[in-house]
Amino acid sequence: MTEPELNTEVAHSARVWNYLLGGKDNFAADREAAEYALALMPELVQSARANREFLGRAVRFLAGEAGVRQFLDIGTGLPTADNTHEVAQVVAPDSRVVYVDNDPMVLVHARALLTSTPQGATDYIEADLRDPAAILRAAAGTLDFDRPIAIILSGIVNFVVDDAEATAVVRQLVEAVPVGSYLVVSHPTTEVNGPAVEESMKQWNESGAAPITARTRDEIAAYFAGLDLLDPGVVTCSAWRPDPARPQITDKVSEFAGVGRLTQRR
């Protein structure tokens, strides 16, 4: 695979998200894009943080109550606090985590993602969500596809703007894992703060950055076809199983999220 070039003149979602989360791994173009989006949509910081909090709750649930020990985190973005392996290995030190991204900045910071407990393992794959076959081949070097795996698609399916392609990609990933596996999806929507989201996405897509799309609750729920969608279903990510013991964002945000379990082949 050809290594992607680092273009600091065009905003990149991973770096914009890093800026919104208070990180320092971003460039002027990313900060400018983020601030412009914030002017249109002031809740964007809350969305970014609520999405990150959702990911932490989902991973804690999967590594704890659900007993999952393997995680395939696609579109991981730049390292921040509470990365998937850190959350999972606190609960279950033998957790094995594979990260996937195609941003060269993430590649530069891969060492931060490759730390692990002695009992567990982490790996990093440079690949694109649109090539699930390549992801699955490479992930098999760390993960056992005869045992349950949690597939994490946090804020990444929205970069596959064609609906049929997005559905096919998710289906191919789910078909590769055994019964007892889980699918975690978070995705922007226009069903909360719709006009601001639409305008923000329009400006983003006209900027030359990788295009994105929002989807409805029903469209996001369709990714869980053939799985048992866990309560409370597809909801604004701040409302997915909130943890009273942890400070968190409680407002509705324009990111929907859900978790589903593969219980049988249909």
GUSEBA-190985 format. One line per 8 residues: their letters; for each residue x, y, z of N, C-alpha, C. Coordinates in Angstrom, 1 decimal. Each point is the difference from the previous one (the first is absolute). Example, Ala and Ser with C-alpha at 12.3 -4.5 7.8 and 13.67 -1.06 7.14 Angstrom:
BEGIN
as> 13.2 -5.7 7.8 -0.9 1.2 0.0 0.9 1.2 0.0  -0.4 1.1 -0.7 0.9 1.1 0.0 -0.8 1.1 0.8;
# end
This chain:
BEGIN
mtepelnt> 0.8 -1.2 0.0 -0.8 1.2 0.0 0.9 1.2 0.0  -0.4 1.0 -0.8 0.8 1.3 -0.1 -0.3 0.8 1.3  1.1 0.4 0.6 -0.2 0.8 1.2 -0.6 1.4 -0.3  -1.1 0.3 0.7 -0.6 1.3 -0.3 0.9 1.2 0.4  -0.1 1.0 -0.8 0.8 1.2 0.2 -0.6 0.9 1.1  0.8 0.7 0.7 -0.5 0.9 1.1 -0.1 1.3 -0.7  -1.3 0.5 -0.1 -0.3 1.3 -0.6 -0.5 0.9 1.1  0.9 0.9 0.4 -0.3 0.9 1.1 -0.9 1.2 -0.4;
evahsarv> -0.2 0.1 -1.3 -0.8 1.2 -0.5 -1.5 -0.3 -0.1  -0.4 -1.2 0.2 -1.4 -0.4 -0.1 -0.4 -0.7 1.3  -1.1 0.5 0.6 -0.4 -0.6 1.3 -0.3 -1.5 -0.1  0.4 -0.7 1.0 -0.3 -1.4 0.1 -0.8 -0.3 1.2  -1.0 -0.9 -0.1 -1.0 -0.2 1.1 0.7 -0.4 1.3  1.0 -0.9 -0.1 0.7 -0.5 1.2 0.6 1.2 0.8  0.6 0.9 -0.8 0.7 1.1 0.7 -1.0 1.1 0.4  -1.1 0.2 -0.7 -1.0 0.9 0.5 -0.6 -0.6 1.3;
wnyllggk> -0.3 -1.3 0.0 -0.6 -0.6 1.2 1.0 0.1 1.2  1.3 -0.1 -0.3 1.1 0.1 1.0 -0.1 1.4 0.6  -0.1 1.0 -0.9 -0.1 1.4 0.5 -1.2 0.2 0.9  -1.2 -0.5 -0.5 -1.2 0.2 0.8 0.1 -0.7 1.4  0.8 -1.1 0.0 0.1 -0.7 1.3 1.1 0.6 0.9  0.6 1.1 -0.5 1.1 0.6 0.8 1.4 -0.4 -0.3  0.2 -0.8 -1.1 1.3 -0.5 -0.3 0.8 1.0 -0.7  1.3 -0.4 -0.3 1.0 0.9 -0.6 0.5 -0.5 -1.3;
dnfaadre> -0.5 -1.1 -0.5 0.4 -0.6 -1.2 -0.9 0.4 -1.2  0.2 1.3 -0.3 -0.8 0.6 -1.1 0.7 1.2 -0.6  -0.4 0.4 -1.2 0.6 1.1 -0.7 -1.0 1.2 -0.1  0.5 1.1 -0.6 -0.8 1.2 -0.1 -1.3 -0.3 -0.8  0.1 -0.8 -1.1 -1.1 -0.3 -0.8 -1.1 -0.7 0.8  0.5 -0.9 0.9 -1.0 -0.8 0.8 -0.6 0.9 1.0  0.8 0.9 0.6 -0.6 0.9 1.0 -1.0 1.0 -0.6  0.4 0.5 -1.2 -0.9 0.9 -0.7 -1.3 -0.7 -0.4;
aaeyalal> 0.0 -1.2 -0.4 -1.2 -0.8 -0.4 -0.8 -0.2 1.3  0.6 -0.3 1.1 -0.7 -0.3 1.2 -0.7 1.3 0.5  0.7 1.1 0.0 -0.6 1.2 0.5 -1.1 0.5 -0.9  0.2 -0.2 -1.3 -1.1 0.4 -0.9 -1.3 -0.9 0.3  0.3 -1.3 0.1 -1.2 -0.9 0.3 -0.6 0.4 1.4  0.8 0.4 0.9 -0.5 0.3 1.4 -0.9 1.3 -0.1  0.4 0.9 -0.9 -0.8 1.2 -0.2 -1.4 -0.3 -0.5  -0.1 -1.1 -0.9 -1.2 -0.4 -0.5 -0.8 -0.9 1.0;
mpelvqsa> 0.8 -0.7 0.8 -0.6 -1.1 0.8 0.8 -0.1 1.3  -0.4 0.9 1.0 0.8 0.1 1.2 0.0 -1.3 0.8  -1.0 -0.9 -0.2 0.0 -1.2 0.8 1.1 -1.0 -0.5  0.8 0.3 -1.0 0.9 -1.0 -0.6 1.0 -0.5 1.0  0.5 0.8 0.9 0.9 -0.5 1.1 -0.7 -1.0 0.9  -1.3 0.4 0.3 -0.8 -1.0 0.8 -0.2 -1.3 -0.7  -0.3 0.1 -1.3 -0.1 -1.2 -0.8 1.2 -0.9 0.0  1.2 0.6 -0.2 1.2 -0.7 0.0 0.3 -0.7 1.4;
ranreflg> -0.3 0.8 1.0 0.3 -0.6 1.4 -1.0 -1.0 0.4  -1.3 0.2 -0.4 -1.0 -1.0 0.3 0.2 -1.3 -0.8  0.5 0.1 -1.2 0.3 -1.1 -0.8 1.2 -0.8 0.7  0.9 0.7 0.5 1.2 -0.7 0.6 -0.5 -0.6 1.3  -0.9 0.6 0.7 -0.5 -0.6 1.3 -0.8 -1.2 -0.3  -0.8 0.0 -1.1 -0.7 -1.2 -0.4 0.9 -1.1 -0.3  1.1 0.3 -0.7 0.9 -1.1 -0.4 0.6 -0.6 1.3  0.3 0.8 1.0 0.5 -0.6 1.2 -1.0 -0.9 0.7;
ravrflag> -1.2 0.5 0.1 -1.1 -0.8 0.6 -0.2 -1.3 -0.7  0.0 0.1 -1.3 -0.3 -1.2 -0.8 1.2 -1.0 0.2  1.2 0.4 0.0 1.1 -0.9 0.1 0.1 -0.6 1.4  -0.4 0.8 1.0 0.0 -0.5 1.4 -1.1 -1.1 0.1  -1.1 0.3 -0.6 -1.1 -1.0 0.0 0.5 -1.3 -0.7  0.6 0.1 -1.1 0.4 -1.1 -0.8 1.0 -0.9 0.7  1.0 0.7 0.5 1.1 -0.7 0.7 -0.4 -0.5 1.4  -1.0 0.6 0.6 -0.5 -0.4 1.3 -1.2 -1.0 -0.1;
eagvrqfl> -1.2 0.6 0.0 -1.2 -0.9 0.0 -0.1 -0.9 -1.2  0.4 0.4 -1.2 -0.1 -0.8 -1.2 1.1 -1.0 -0.1  1.1 0.2 0.7 1.1 -1.0 0.0 0.8 -0.1 -1.3  0.0 1.1 -0.8 0.7 0.1 -1.3 1.5 0.2 0.3  0.8 -0.7 -0.7 1.5 0.2 0.2 0.7 0.4 -1.3  -0.7 0.2 -1.0 0.6 0.4 -1.3 -0.8 1.2 -0.6  0.8 1.0 -0.5 -0.6 1.3 -0.5 0.7 0.3 -1.3  -0.8 0.4 -1.0 0.5 0.5 -1.3 -0.6 1.4 -0.1;
digtglpt> 0.9 1.0 0.2 -0.4 1.4 0.1 0.4 0.6 -1.3  -1.0 0.3 -0.9 0.3 0.5 -1.4 -0.3 1.5 0.0  1.0 0.7 -0.5 -0.1 1.5 0.0 0.3 0.6 1.3  1.0 -0.5 0.7 0.3 0.3 1.4 0.3 1.5 0.2  0.6 0.6 -1.0 0.4 1.4 0.2 1.2 0.1 0.8  0.4 1.2 0.4 1.2 0.3 0.8 -0.2 -0.4 1.4  1.1 -0.5 0.7 -0.1 -0.4 1.4 -0.4 1.2 0.9  -1.0 -0.3 0.9 -0.4 1.0 1.0 0.0 -0.8 1.3;
adntheva> -0.7 0.5 1.0 -0.2 -0.7 1.2 -1.0 -1.1 -0.2  0.1 -1.1 0.7 -1.0 -1.1 0.0 -0.2 -0.6 -1.4  1.2 -0.3 -0.6 -0.1 -0.8 -1.2 -0.6 -1.4 0.3  -0.4 -0.6 -1.1 -0.7 -1.3 0.2 0.8 -1.0 0.8  1.3 -0.2 -0.3 0.8 -1.0 0.7 0.1 0.4 1.4  0.1 1.3 0.3 0.2 0.4 1.4 -1.3 -0.3 0.8  -1.1 0.3 -0.5 -1.3 -0.3 0.7 -0.2 -1.5 0.1  0.2 -0.7 -1.1 -0.2 -1.5 0.1 0.9 -0.7 0.9;
qvvapdsr> 1.3 0.4 0.0 1.0 -0.7 0.8 0.0 0.3 1.4  -0.7 1.1 0.4 -0.2 0.3 1.4 -1.0 -1.0 0.5  -1.0 -0.3 -0.8 -1.1 -0.9 0.4 0.5 -1.5 -0.1  0.6 -0.3 -1.1 0.5 -1.3 -0.3 1.4 0.1 -0.6  1.0 -0.2 0.8 1.4 0.2 -0.5 0.4 -0.9 -1.2  -0.7 -1.1 -0.2 0.3 -0.9 -1.2 -0.7 0.5 -1.3  -0.6 1.1 0.0 -0.6 0.5 -1.2 1.0 0.2 -1.1  -0.4 -0.3 -1.2 0.8 0.2 -1.2 -0.7 1.0 -0.9;
vvyvdndp> 0.7 1.0 -0.5 -0.6 1.1 -0.7 0.8 0.3 -1.3  -0.7 0.1 -1.1 0.6 0.4 -1.3 -0.6 1.3 -0.4  0.8 1.0 -0.2 -0.4 1.3 -0.5 0.2 0.1 -1.5  -0.9 0.7 -0.7 0.1 0.1 -1.4 -0.2 1.5 -0.4  0.8 0.6 -0.8 -0.2 1.3 -0.5 0.9 0.2 -1.2  -0.3 1.0 -0.8 0.8 0.3 -1.2 0.5 1.4 0.0  0.0 0.7 1.2 0.6 1.3 0.1 1.4 -0.1 0.4  0.9 0.7 -0.8 1.5 -0.1 0.3 0.3 0.5 1.4;
mvlvhara> -0.7 1.0 0.5 0.2 0.5 1.3 -0.2 -1.1 1.1  -1.0 -0.8 -0.3 -0.3 -1.2 1.0 1.2 -1.0 -0.1  0.5 -0.2 -1.2 1.1 -0.9 -0.2 1.2 0.5 0.8  0.2 1.3 0.0 1.2 0.6 0.7 -0.2 -0.3 1.5  -1.2 0.1 0.5 -0.3 -0.2 1.4 -0.4 -1.4 0.4  0.3 -0.9 -0.9 -0.5 -1.4 0.2 0.7 -0.6 1.3  1.2 0.4 0.3 0.7 -0.5 1.2 -0.9 0.2 1.2  -0.7 1.2 0.1 -0.8 0.2 1.1 -1.2 -0.9 0.1;
lltstpqg> -0.4 -0.5 -1.2 -1.1 -1.0 0.0 0.5 -1.4 0.2  1.3 -0.3 -0.1 0.5 -1.3 0.1 0.5 -0.5 1.3  -0.3 0.9 1.0 0.3 -0.5 1.4 -1.1 -1.0 0.4  0.4 -0.9 0.9 -0.9 -1.0 0.4 0.4 -0.6 1.3  -1.0 -0.6 0.7 0.4 -0.8 1.2 0.7 -1.3 -0.5  0.8 -0.6 0.9 0.7 -1.2 -0.4 -0.9 -1.1 -0.4  -1.2 -0.1 0.6 -0.9 -1.0 -0.3 -0.8 0.1 -1.3  -0.1 1.3 -0.4 -0.8 0.3 -1.2 0.9 0.3 -1.2;
atdyiead> -0.6 0.7 -1.0 0.8 0.4 -1.2 -0.7 1.1 -0.7  0.8 0.9 -0.7 -0.5 1.0 -0.9 0.7 0.0 -1.3  -0.6 0.4 -1.0 0.6 0.0 -1.3 -0.6 1.2 -0.8  0.7 0.5 -1.0 -0.5 1.1 -0.8 0.1 -0.4 -1.5  -1.1 0.2 -0.7 -0.1 -0.3 -1.5 -0.2 1.3 -0.7  0.8 0.2 -1.0 -0.3 1.1 -0.9 -0.8 -0.5 -1.2  -1.3 0.4 0.1 -1.0 -0.5 -1.0 -1.2 0.9 0.0  -0.8 -0.1 -1.1 -1.2 0.8 -0.1 -1.2 -0.8 0.2;
lrdpaail> -1.0 0.5 0.6 -1.3 -0.7 0.3 -0.6 -0.6 -1.3  0.2 0.7 -1.1 -0.5 -0.4 -1.3 0.6 -1.3 -0.5  1.0 -0.5 0.7 0.7 -1.3 -0.4 -0.1 -0.9 1.2  -1.2 -0.5 0.3 -0.1 -0.9 1.2 0.8 -1.3 -0.1  0.1 -0.5 -1.3 0.8 -1.2 -0.1 1.4 0.1 0.4  0.6 1.2 -0.3 1.4 0.2 0.4 0.1 0.2 1.5  -1.0 0.6 0.6 0.0 0.2 1.5 -0.1 -1.4 0.7  -0.9 -0.8 -0.5 -0.3 -1.3 0.6 1.3 -0.9 -0.1;
raaagtld> 0.6 0.0 -1.2 1.2 -0.8 -0.2 1.1 0.4 1.0  0.2 1.3 0.1 1.1 0.5 0.9 -0.4 -0.2 1.5  -1.2 0.2 0.4 -0.5 -0.1 1.4 0.2 -1.5 0.4  -0.1 -0.9 -0.9 0.1 -1.4 0.4 1.4 -0.4 0.6  1.0 0.9 -0.2 1.3 -0.2 0.6 0.0 0.2 1.5  -1.0 0.7 0.5 -0.1 0.3 1.5 -1.3 -0.6 0.6  -1.1 0.0 -0.8 -1.3 -0.4 0.6 -0.3 -1.4 -0.5  -0.7 -0.7 0.8 -0.5 -1.4 -0.3 -1.4 0.1 -0.5;
fdrpiaii> -0.3 -0.2 -1.3 -1.3 0.2 -0.6 -0.9 -1.2 0.3  0.4 -0.9 0.8 -0.9 -1.1 0.5 -0.5 0.4 1.4  0.4 1.1 0.5 -0.5 0.5 1.3 -0.6 1.3 -0.1  -1.0 0.4 0.8 -0.7 1.3 -0.1 0.9 1.2 -0.1  -0.4 0.9 -0.9 0.8 1.2 -0.2 -1.0 1.2 0.0  0.3 1.1 0.6 -0.8 1.2 -0.1 0.6 0.9 -1.1  -0.8 0.2 -1.0 0.3 0.9 -1.1 -0.4 1.5 0.4  0.9 0.9 0.0 -0.3 1.4 0.4 0.1 0.9 -1.2;
lsgivnfv> -1.1 0.6 -0.3 0.0 1.0 -1.1 -0.5 1.3 0.5  0.9 0.7 0.7 -0.4 1.2 0.7 0.3 1.2 -0.9  -1.1 0.7 -0.6 0.2 1.1 -0.8 0.8 -0.2 -1.3  -0.2 -1.2 -0.6 0.8 -0.3 -1.2 -0.9 -0.4 -1.2  -1.2 -0.6 0.3 -0.8 -0.4 -1.1 -0.5 1.2 -0.8  -0.1 1.1 0.7 -0.4 1.2 -0.7 0.9 0.5 -1.1  1.2 -0.6 -0.1 0.9 0.4 -1.1 -0.2 -0.9 -1.2  -0.8 -1.0 0.1 -0.5 -0.8 -1.1 -1.3 0.6 -0.4;
vddaeata> 0.0 1.0 -1.0 -1.2 0.8 -0.2 -1.1 -0.8 -0.8  0.4 -1.0 -0.8 -0.9 -0.8 -0.7 -0.7 -1.0 0.9  -1.3 0.1 0.1 -0.7 -0.9 1.0 0.2 -1.4 -0.3  -0.1 -0.5 -1.2 0.1 -1.4 -0.3 1.4 -0.5 0.3  1.1 0.8 -0.3 1.3 -0.4 0.4 0.2 0.0 1.5  -0.5 0.9 0.7 0.1 0.0 1.4 -0.6 -1.2 0.6  -1.2 -0.4 -0.4 -0.7 -1.2 0.5 0.8 -1.2 -0.3  0.5 -0.1 -1.3 0.8 -1.2 -0.4 1.3 -0.1 0.9;
vvrqlvea> 0.6 1.1 0.3 1.3 -0.1 0.8 -0.3 -0.5 1.4  -1.1 0.6 0.6 -0.3 -0.5 1.4 -0.4 -1.4 -0.1  -0.8 -0.4 -1.0 -0.4 -1.4 0.0 1.2 -1.0 -0.2  0.9 0.4 -0.8 1.2 -0.9 -0.2 0.8 -0.2 1.3  0.1 1.1 0.7 0.7 -0.1 1.3 -0.7 -0.9 1.0  -1.4 0.2 0.1 -0.8 -0.8 0.9 0.0 -1.5 -0.4  0.0 -0.2 -1.3 0.0 -1.4 -0.5 1.3 -0.8 0.3  1.1 0.8 0.3 1.3 -0.7 0.2 0.2 -0.4 1.5;
vpvgsylv> -0.9 0.5 0.9 0.2 -0.3 1.4 -1.1 -1.1 0.5  0.4 -0.7 1.0 -0.9 -1.1 0.4 -1.2 0.5 0.9  -1.0 -0.9 0.2 -1.0 0.2 0.9 0.5 0.4 1.4  -0.6 1.0 0.7 0.5 0.5 1.2 0.8 1.3 -0.1  0.2 0.4 -1.3 0.8 1.2 -0.3 -1.0 1.2 0.1  0.6 1.2 0.1 -0.8 1.2 0.1 0.4 1.0 -1.1  -1.0 0.9 -0.3 0.3 1.1 -0.9 -0.3 1.3 0.8  0.9 1.0 0.0 -0.2 1.3 0.6 0.1 1.0 -1.1;
vshpttev> -1.0 0.9 -0.1 0.0 1.0 -1.0 -0.4 1.3 0.6  0.7 1.1 -0.3 -0.5 1.3 0.3 0.1 0.8 -1.4  -0.9 0.9 -0.2 -0.1 0.6 -1.3 -0.8 1.4 0.1  0.5 1.0 -0.7 -0.7 1.3 0.1 -1.4 -0.1 -0.7  -0.9 0.9 0.5 -1.3 0.0 -0.5 -0.5 1.4 -0.1  -1.1 0.2 -0.8 -0.6 1.3 -0.1 -1.3 0.0 0.9  -0.3 -1.0 0.7 -1.2 -0.1 0.8 0.1 0.8 1.3  1.3 0.4 0.3 0.2 1.0 1.1 0.7 1.1 -0.6;
ngpavees> -0.5 1.3 0.3 0.7 1.2 -0.6 0.2 -0.1 -1.5  -1.1 -0.5 -0.7 0.1 -0.3 -1.4 0.6 1.1 -0.9  -0.6 1.2 0.0 0.5 1.1 -0.9 1.5 0.3 0.3  0.4 0.0 1.2 1.4 0.3 0.3 0.9 -1.1 -0.5  -0.4 -1.3 0.2 0.8 -1.1 -0.5 0.1 0.0 -1.5  -1.1 0.3 -0.7 0.0 0.0 -1.4 0.9 1.1 -0.6  0.0 1.2 0.6 0.8 1.1 -0.5 1.5 -0.3 0.3  0.2 -0.6 1.2 1.4 -0.3 0.4 0.6 -1.0 -1.0;
mkqwnesg> -0.8 -1.1 -0.3 0.5 -1.0 -0.9 0.1 0.5 -1.4  -0.8 0.9 -0.4 0.1 0.6 -1.4 1.3 0.8 -0.1  0.3 0.8 1.0 1.3 0.7 0.0 1.2 -1.0 0.0  -0.1 -1.0 0.8 1.1 -1.0 0.1 0.2 -0.6 -1.4  -1.1 -0.5 -0.6 0.1 -0.7 -1.3 0.5 0.9 -1.1  -0.2 1.3 0.2 0.5 1.0 -1.1 1.5 0.4 0.3  0.5 -0.4 1.1 1.4 0.4 0.4 1.1 -0.8 -0.7  -0.4 -1.1 -0.6 1.1 -0.9 -0.6 0.4 -1.1 0.9;
aapitart> -0.6 0.0 1.3 0.3 -1.1 0.9 -0.8 -1.2 -0.5  0.3 -1.2 0.6 -0.7 -1.2 -0.3 -1.5 0.2 0.3  -0.9 -0.2 -1.0 -1.4 0.2 0.2 -0.7 -0.9 1.0  -1.0 0.6 0.7 -0.7 -0.7 1.0 -1.5 0.1 -0.2  -0.8 -0.8 0.7 -1.4 0.1 -0.1 -0.7 -0.3 1.3  -1.1 0.5 0.3 -0.8 -0.3 1.2 -1.1 -1.0 -0.4  -0.5 -0.8 0.9 -1.0 -0.9 -0.2 -1.1 0.0 1.1  -1.1 -0.5 -0.3 -1.1 0.0 0.9 0.1 -1.2 1.0;
rdeiaayf> -0.8 0.1 1.0 0.0 -1.1 1.0 -0.3 -1.3 -0.7  -1.0 0.0 -0.8 -0.3 -1.3 -0.7 1.1 -0.5 -0.9  0.7 0.9 -0.7 1.1 -0.4 -0.9 1.1 -0.6 0.9  0.3 0.6 1.1 1.0 -0.5 0.9 -0.4 -1.3 0.6  -1.2 -0.1 0.4 -0.5 -1.3 0.6 0.1 -1.1 -1.0  -0.1 0.3 -1.3 0.1 -1.1 -1.0 1.3 -0.7 -0.1  1.1 0.7 0.5 1.3 -0.7 0.1 -0.1 -1.2 1.0  -1.0 0.0 0.9 -0.1 -1.1 0.9 -0.9 -1.1 -0.4;
agldlldp> -0.4 0.0 -1.3 -0.9 -1.0 -0.5 0.7 -1.4 0.2  -0.8 -0.9 0.6 0.5 -1.4 0.2 0.7 -0.1 1.4  0.1 1.1 0.7 0.5 0.0 1.4 -1.1 0.4 1.0  0.2 -0.4 1.2 -0.9 0.5 1.1 0.5 1.3 0.5  -0.8 1.1 -0.3 0.4 1.3 0.4 -0.3 0.2 1.5  1.1 0.3 0.7 -0.1 0.1 1.5 -0.8 1.3 0.4  -0.7 -0.1 1.1 -0.6 1.2 0.6 1.1 1.0 0.3  -0.3 1.3 -0.2 -1.3 0.6 -0.4 -0.2 0.2 -1.5;
gvvtcsaw> 0.7 -0.8 -0.8 -0.1 0.1 -1.5 0.9 1.1 -0.5  -0.4 0.6 -1.2 0.8 1.0 -0.6 -0.5 1.4 0.6  0.9 0.6 0.8 -0.4 1.3 0.7 1.1 1.0 -0.1  -0.3 1.2 0.3 1.1 1.0 0.1 1.1 -0.6 0.9  1.2 0.1 -0.3 1.0 -0.8 0.7 0.2 0.4 1.5  -0.5 1.2 0.3 0.1 0.3 1.5 -1.0 -0.8 0.8  -1.0 -0.6 -0.7 -1.1 -0.7 0.7 0.2 -1.5 0.0  1.1 -0.5 -0.6 0.2 -1.4 0.0 0.6 -0.5 1.3;
rpdparpq> -0.8 -0.6 0.8 0.4 -0.6 1.3 0.9 1.0 0.8  -0.5 1.2 0.4 0.8 0.9 0.8 0.4 -0.6 1.3  1.2 0.4 0.4 0.6 -0.6 1.2 -0.1 1.1 1.1  -0.9 -0.2 1.0 -0.1 1.0 1.1 1.3 0.3 0.8  0.9 -1.0 -0.1 1.2 0.1 0.8 1.1 0.9 -0.7  -0.3 0.4 -1.2 1.0 0.7 -0.8 -0.6 1.3 -0.5  0.6 1.2 0.2 -0.5 1.2 -0.6 0.0 -0.1 -1.5  -1.1 0.5 -0.6 -0.1 -0.2 -1.5 -1.0 1.0 -0.5;
itdkvsef> 0.0 0.1 -1.4 -0.9 0.9 -0.7 -1.4 -0.7 0.0  -1.0 0.8 0.3 -1.3 -0.6 0.1 -0.9 0.6 -1.1  0.4 1.1 -0.6 -0.8 0.6 -1.1 -0.1 -0.9 -1.2  -1.1 0.1 -0.8 -0.1 -0.6 -1.3 1.1 0.6 -0.9  0.7 -0.9 -0.7 1.0 0.5 -1.0 -0.3 -0.7 -1.3  0.6 0.6 -1.0 -0.3 -0.4 -1.4 0.8 -1.3 -0.4  0.3 -0.8 0.9 0.7 -1.3 -0.3 -0.9 -1.1 0.6  -0.5 -0.9 -0.9 -0.8 -1.2 0.5 1.0 -1.1 0.2;
agvgrltq> -0.4 -1.0 0.9 0.8 -1.1 0.2 -0.8 -1.2 0.4  0.6 -1.2 -0.2 -0.7 -1.2 0.4 1.0 -1.1 0.1  -0.4 -1.1 0.6 0.8 -1.2 0.2 -0.9 -1.2 -0.3  0.5 -0.9 -0.8 -0.8 -1.2 -0.3 0.8 -1.3 0.2  -0.7 -1.1 0.3 0.7 -1.3 0.2 -0.4 -1.0 -1.1  0.9 -0.7 -0.5 -0.2 -1.0 -1.0 -0.4 -1.3 0.8  -1.2 -0.4 0.0 -0.5 -1.2 0.8 -0.1 -1.2 -0.9  -0.3 0.2 -1.3 -0.1 -1.2 -0.9 0.2 0.5 -1.4;
rr> 0.3 -0.9 -0.9 0.1 0.2 -1.4 -1.4 -0.1 -0.6  -0.4 1.0 -0.8 -1.4 0.0 -0.6 0.1 0.0 -1.5;
# end
